[in-house]
Amino acid sequence: MNMLALTIILPLIGFVLLAFSRGRWSENVSAIVGVGSVGLAALVTAFMRR
């Protein structure tokens, strides 16, 4: 898969997960999903330069 596409898809997946959970998850789980998806996209971006 194209690395550039992952920088867009990962936060989108996080958004979809959070949107469909609709408050059923605890705040901690929601925070982990939100920060984790953006953090993974940042890591992918960092490794694209190499």
C-alpha positions in Angstrom: 0.0 0.0 0.0 1.1 3.5 -0.8 2.6 5.1 2.3 1.1 8.5 1.4 -2.4 6.9 1.4 -1.8 5.7 5.0 -1.3 9.2 6.3 -4.9 9.9 5.2 -6.5 6.5 5.9 -5.3 6.1 9.5 -6.9 9.2 10.9 -10.0 8.5 8.8 -10.2 5.0 10.4 -9.9 6.6 13.8 -12.7 9.0 13.0 -15.0 6.3 11.8 -14.3 4.2 14.9 -15.1 7.1 17.2 -18.2 8.1 15.2 -19.7 4.6 15.3 -18.9 4.1 19.0 -21.1 7.1 19.8 -20.1 7.4 23.4 -20.2 3.7 24.3 -16.4 3.6 25.0 -14.8 5.2 28.0 -13.0 8.5 27.6 -9.6 6.7 27.9 -10.4 4.3 25.1 -11.6 7.1 22.9 -8.5 9.1 23.6 -6.3 6.2 22.8 -8.0 5.6 19.5 -7.9 9.3 18.6 -4.3 10.0 19.5 -3.2 6.6 18.3 -4.6 7.0 14.8 -3.0 10.5 14.4 0.2 9.3 16.0 0.5 6.4 13.6 -0.1 8.7 10.7 2.7 10.9 12.0 5.1 7.9 12.2 4.3 6.9 8.7 5.0 10.4 7.5 8.3 10.3 9.4 9.4 7.1 7.7 8.4 8.3 4.3 11.4 10.6 4.2 13.8 7.7 4.4 
